[in-house]
């Protein structure tokens, strides 16, 4: 009787599980298999649901979905690589499949190993580096590039090529003062659409992405899905000399956002400026925070397209000139963007967001363009507008871009 009662209880517990609970249990089980297989391949240490590797590298895996379709086990997972010297984790989404779950797990781990871990391992052992010199705004940095072969799925009748080489002339324009940069090139095509995406430290760079359009247009996608993916790791030879860290910028950025929605007078604005200087200890950085928060808000919420550039305005006597460089070369830009995305994730009142956006140069210029178009009998949508980048001026002596 006791055995029967226990059986009935276990059966009842199984029947009471929701589809969501069953899916979560499946993902948890797959994650365990992926971690075991990855640790076996890397010969690391499993600890706290991560693979621990030398030189403070940790690898976490998030299983987004696991399903069976047409006799195949399909896994969509995201590998997250962290390091003490990474400002942003390296993210590698991987889709894999197999006739058995074990085959799908093996494919996922092998794709990550070939695409991401191999160049990281090369950077740790300094194997076959390629020197990349960088000069911008009177500064010089030396990087070593580590890059492995392209991961390909479904591409036929075409010899593999190093994707990074197709944009090598542009690469130095995106490297700044950070110790590490990583480029992720992902190109895909189906019968219906193409996907071109180049990320630098996780941030999409539209102008770099567009450079692969002629290359992908030559693909034959009649057989279905095909893609190529490549990572390149760039390590600065010298130690990171930046006088501030990511946490400082994000905390000051969040403080600025809170104050910007409450500004009603010049005194309020001056008080915010003083507080930012106090928090950062850097007048130039404080100015960047004040300038870029409204512009990033505008970019994220208004829907216009923006390029990869920033334009630093410098005045020399009566002359007026703009110096172009890339957003990835200004450390504070994407730190501030992350702070803003976290703020927008809290679903703040629309009027608070608008109060900040209305102070952006981009909003004022877009409103001017739409009003002029209406006067001429035309209608312009935000998505019709392309802005090469943000122009800005910092009136601080000896201002330096970090």
C-alpha positions in Angstrom: 0.0 0.0 0.0 2.8 2.4 0.8 4.5 1.6 -2.5 1.3 2.2 -4.4 0.7 5.5 -2.6 4.2 6.7 -3.4 3.7 5.8 -7.1 0.5 7.6 -7.2 2.0 10.7 -5.6 5.0 10.8 -8.1 2.6 10.3 -11.0 0.4 13.1 -9.7 3.5 15.4 -9.4 4.5 14.6 -13.0 1.0 15.3 -14.2 0.9 18.6 -12.4 4.0 20.0 -14.2 3.3 22.7 -16.6 4.7 22.7 -20.2 6.9 25.7 -19.1 8.3 23.6 -16.1 9.0 20.7 -18.4 10.8 22.9 -20.9 12.9 24.5 -18.1 13.9 21.1 -16.8 14.9 20.1 -20.3 17.1 23.2 -20.8 18.7 22.6 -17.4 19.5 19.0 -18.4 21.0 20.1 -21.7 23.0 22.8 -20.0 24.6 20.2 -17.8 25.5 18.1 -20.8 27.0 21.1 -22.6 29.1 22.1 -19.6 30.3 18.5 -19.1 31.3 18.1 -22.7 32.9 21.6 -22.9 34.9 21.0 -19.7 36.0 17.6 -21.1 37.3 19.3 -24.3 39.0 22.3 -22.6 40.3 20.4 -19.5 39.1 23.1 -17.2 37.3 23.0 -13.9 33.5 22.8 -13.4 32.4 25.2 -10.6 29.1 26.9 -9.9 27.6 26.0 -13.3 30.6 27.5 -15.2 33.8 26.2 -16.7 36.8 27.8 -15.1 39.9 28.3 -17.2 43.4 29.8 -16.6 43.9 33.6 -16.5 40.5 34.3 -14.9 38.5 33.0 -17.9 35.0 31.7 -17.0 32.5 30.2 -19.5 28.8 30.1 -18.8 26.2 28.6 -21.0 22.5 29.6 -21.3 20.2 27.2 -23.2 17.6 29.3 -24.9 15.7 26.4 -26.3 15.8 22.6 -26.9 13.3 20.9 -29.2 12.8 17.9 -31.4 11.9 18.7 -35.0 11.5 16.2 -37.9 13.6 13.6 -36.1 16.4 16.0 -35.1 17.4 17.3 -31.7 17.9 21.1 -32.0 19.7 23.3 -29.4 19.9 27.0 -29.3 22.6 28.0 -26.7 24.5 31.1 -25.8 28.1 30.8 -24.6 29.2 33.7 -22.3 33.0 34.2 -21.8 34.1 36.5 -19.1 37.6 37.7 -18.0 38.8 40.2 -15.4 40.1 42.4 -18.2 37.0 42.3 -20.4 34.8 45.3 -20.2 31.9 43.3 -21.8 31.5 39.5 -21.8 32.1 37.8 -25.2 28.8 36.4 -26.3 28.6 33.5 -28.8 25.1 32.3 -29.9 25.3 28.8 -31.3 22.6 26.7 -33.0 23.2 23.0 -33.3 21.4 19.8 -34.2 21.8 16.1 -34.3 19.9 12.9 -34.7 20.6 12.3 -31.0 20.9 14.8 -28.2 24.5 13.8 -27.7 25.3 14.7 -31.4 23.6 18.1 -31.0 25.7 18.7 -27.8 28.9 17.7 -29.5 28.2 20.0 -32.5 27.4 23.0 -30.2 30.7 22.6 -28.2 32.8 22.1 -31.3 31.4 25.2 -33.0 32.2 27.3 -29.9 35.6 25.7 -29.6 36.6 26.3 -33.2 35.1 29.8 -33.5 35.8 31.4 -30.1 38.0 29.4 -27.8 40.7 28.7 -30.3 41.6 32.4 -30.9 41.3 33.1 -27.1 43.7 30.2 -26.4 46.1 31.6 -29.1 46.0 35.0 -27.3 46.9 33.4 -23.9 49.8 31.5 -25.5 50.7 34.4 -27.9 50.6 32.0 -30.8 51.0 33.5 -34.3 49.9 37.1 -33.5 49.4 39.7 -36.2 50.5 43.2 -35.3 47.9 45.9 -35.7 49.0 49.5 -35.0 46.4 52.1 -34.2 46.7 55.9 -34.4 43.9 58.4 -33.7 43.6 61.8 -32.0 47.3 62.0 -31.3 47.4 58.6 -29.6 49.1 55.4 -30.6 48.3 51.8 -29.5 49.8 48.5 -30.6 47.5 45.4 -30.7 48.1 41.7 -31.5 45.3 40.0 -33.5 44.5 36.3 -33.0 42.0 34.8 -35.5 41.0 31.3 -36.4 39.3 29.7 -39.4 35.7 30.5 -40.4 32.9 28.3 -39.0 30.6 27.5 -41.9 27.2 25.9 -42.2 25.5 25.0 -45.6 28.0 26.9 -47.7 28.9 24.8 -50.8 31.2 25.1 -53.8 33.2 27.9 -52.3 36.6 27.9 -50.7 36.7 29.3 -47.2 38.2 32.8 -46.7 39.2 34.8 -43.7 36.3 37.2 -43.2 38.3 39.6 -41.1 40.7 40.2 -44.0 37.8 41.7 -46.0 37.6 44.6 -43.4 41.2 44.7 -42.2 41.7 48.2 -43.5 38.8 49.4 -41.3 39.7 47.4 -38.2 42.2 49.9 -36.7 39.6 52.6 -36.9 37.5 50.7 -34.3 40.2 49.9 -31.8 40.8 52.3 -28.9 42.4 52.3 -25.5 40.9 49.1 -24.0 43.1 46.0 -23.3 40.8 43.7 -25.3 38.6 44.0 -28.3 36.7 41.2 -30.0 35.1 41.2 -33.5 32.2 38.9 -34.3 31.3 38.6 -38.0 28.1 36.7 -38.7 26.8 36.3 -42.3 23.7 34.3 -43.1 21.3 33.8 -46.0 18.1 32.0 -46.6 15.9 31.9 -49.7 14.0 35.0 -48.3 16.6 37.2 -46.5 20.1 38.0 -45.7 21.7 38.8 -42.4 24.9 40.8 -42.1 26.2 41.6 -38.6 29.6 42.7 -37.4 29.9 43.3 -33.6 32.8 44.9 -31.8 32.8 44.0 -28.1 29.1 43.1 -28.5 28.0 46.4 -30.2 26.6 46.2 -33.7 28.6 48.4 -36.2 26.3 49.0 -39.2 29.0 50.4 -41.5 31.2 47.4 -41.0 28.2 45.1 -41.6 27.4 46.7 -44.9 30.8 46.0 -46.3 29.9 42.3 -46.5 26.9 42.8 -48.7 28.7 42.2 -52.0 30.3 39.1 -50.6 27.0 37.5 -49.4 25.1 38.4 -52.6 27.4 35.9 -54.4 26.1 33.0 -52.3 23.6 30.5 -53.6 21.0 30.0 -51.0 18.6 27.8 -53.1 19.4 24.8 -50.9 18.2 26.6 -47.7 20.1 28.2 -44.8 23.8 28.9 -45.1 26.1 31.0 -42.9 29.7 31.9 -42.0 31.0 33.1 -38.7 34.3 34.3 -37.5 35.8 35.8 -34.3 39.0 37.8 -34.0 40.6 38.7 -30.7 42.7 41.9 -30.3 44.9 42.3 -27.3 46.7 45.6 -26.6 50.4 45.1 -25.9 50.6 47.6 -23.0 48.6 47.6 -19.8 45.3 49.5 -19.8 46.1 53.1 -18.8 42.5 54.5 -18.6 42.0 56.6 -15.4 38.4 55.4 -14.9 36.5 52.1 -15.0 33.2 51.0 -16.4 31.4 51.0 -13.0 32.4 54.7 -12.5 30.9 55.7 -15.8 27.7 53.7 -15.4 27.1 55.0 -11.8 27.6 58.6 -13.0 25.4 57.9 -16.0 22.6 56.6 -13.9 22.9 59.6 -11.6 22.7 61.9 -14.6 19.6 60.2 -15.9 17.9 60.6 -12.6 18.7 64.3 -12.5 17.9 65.0 -16.2 14.3 64.1 -15.7 14.1 66.6 -12.9 15.9 69.6 -14.4 13.8 72.7 -14.5 16.4 75.5 -14.3 20.0 76.4 -15.1 20.8 75.9 -11.4 19.5 72.3 -11.6 21.8 71.7 -14.7 24.8 73.2 -13.0 24.2 71.1 -9.9 24.1 68.0 -12.1 27.4 69.0 -13.8 29.1 69.5 -10.4 27.9 66.2 -9.1 29.2 64.4 -12.2 32.6 66.0 -11.8 32.6 64.9 -8.2 31.7 61.3 -9.0 34.1 60.9 -11.9 37.0 63.2 -10.9 37.3 64.1 -14.6 35.8 67.2 -16.2 36.1 65.7 -19.7 34.3 62.5 -18.8 31.6 64.5 -17.0 31.1 66.5 -20.2 30.8 63.3 -22.2 28.1 62.0 -19.9 26.1 65.2 -20.1 26.4 65.3 -23.9 25.9 61.6 -24.9 23.0 60.6 -22.6 20.4 62.6 -24.5 21.8 61.6 -27.9 21.9 57.9 -27.0 18.3 58.1 -25.7 17.3 59.7 -29.0 19.0 56.9 -31.0 17.4 54.1 -29.0 13.9 55.6 -28.9 13.3 57.6 -32.1 14.1 54.9 -34.6 16.4 56.7 -37.0 19.5 54.9 -38.4 22.9 56.0 -37.2 26.4 55.2 -38.4 29.5 54.1 -36.4 31.2 57.5 -36.1 31.6 60.4 -33.6 32.8 63.8 -34.7 34.8 65.8 -32.2 34.5 69.5 -32.9 37.7 71.5 -32.4 38.1 75.3 -32.7 41.4 76.7 -33.7 41.0 80.5 -33.8 38.4 81.3 -36.4 38.7 77.8 -37.9 36.1 75.1 -37.3 36.9 71.4 -37.9 35.5 68.1 -37.1 37.7 65.0 -36.3 36.0 61.7 -37.1 36.6 58.6 -35.1 34.5 55.6 -34.1 32.2 55.1 -31.1 34.1 52.0 -30.1 37.1 54.2 -29.6 35.3 56.3 -26.9 35.1 54.1 -23.8 32.2 56.0 -22.2 29.8 55.7 -25.1 28.8 52.1 -24.8 29.1 52.1 -21.0 26.5 54.9 -21.1 24.4 53.0 -23.6 24.3 50.0 -21.2 23.2 52.3 -18.3 20.4 53.7 -20.5 19.2 50.3 -21.7 19.0 49.2 -18.0 17.0 52.3 -17.2 14.6 51.8 -20.2 14.2 48.2 -19.0 12.5 49.5 -15.9 9.8 50.9 -18.1 10.0 54.5 -16.9 7.2 57.1 -17.5 7.1 58.2 -21.2 7.2 61.8 -20.2 10.5 61.2 -18.3 12.1 59.7 -21.4 10.8 62.4 -23.6 12.1 65.1 -21.3 15.7 63.8 -22.0 15.2 63.1 -25.7 13.8 66.6 -26.3 17.2 68.0 -25.2 19.1 66.0 -27.9 20.5 67.6 -31.0 19.3 64.6 -33.0 15.7 65.2 -31.9 15.9 68.9 -32.8 17.4 68.2 -36.2 14.9 65.4 -37.0 12.0 67.7 -36.0 13.4 70.4 -38.3 13.7 67.9 -41.2 10.2 66.5 -40.8 8.7 70.0 -40.6 10.5 71.1 -43.8 9.4 67.9 -45.6 5.7 68.6 -44.6 6.0 72.2 -46.0 7.1 70.6 -49.3 4.3 68.1 -49.3 6.3 65.1 -48.2 6.3 62.9 -45.2 9.5 61.6 -43.5 9.6 58.7 -41.1 12.4 58.4 -38.6 13.5 55.2 -40.2 14.0 57.1 -43.5 16.7 59.3 -41.8 20.4 58.3 -41.6 22.7 60.1 -39.2 26.5 59.4 -39.8 27.1 60.0 -36.1 27.0 62.4 -33.2 29.0 65.7 -33.3 30.2 67.0 -30.0 32.4 69.5 -28.4 34.1 69.3 -25.0 35.3 72.7 -23.7 37.8 71.3 -21.3 41.5 72.0 -21.6 43.7 69.0 -22.6 40.6 66.9 -23.2 41.6 63.3 -24.1 39.5 60.6 -25.6 39.7 57.4 -23.7 
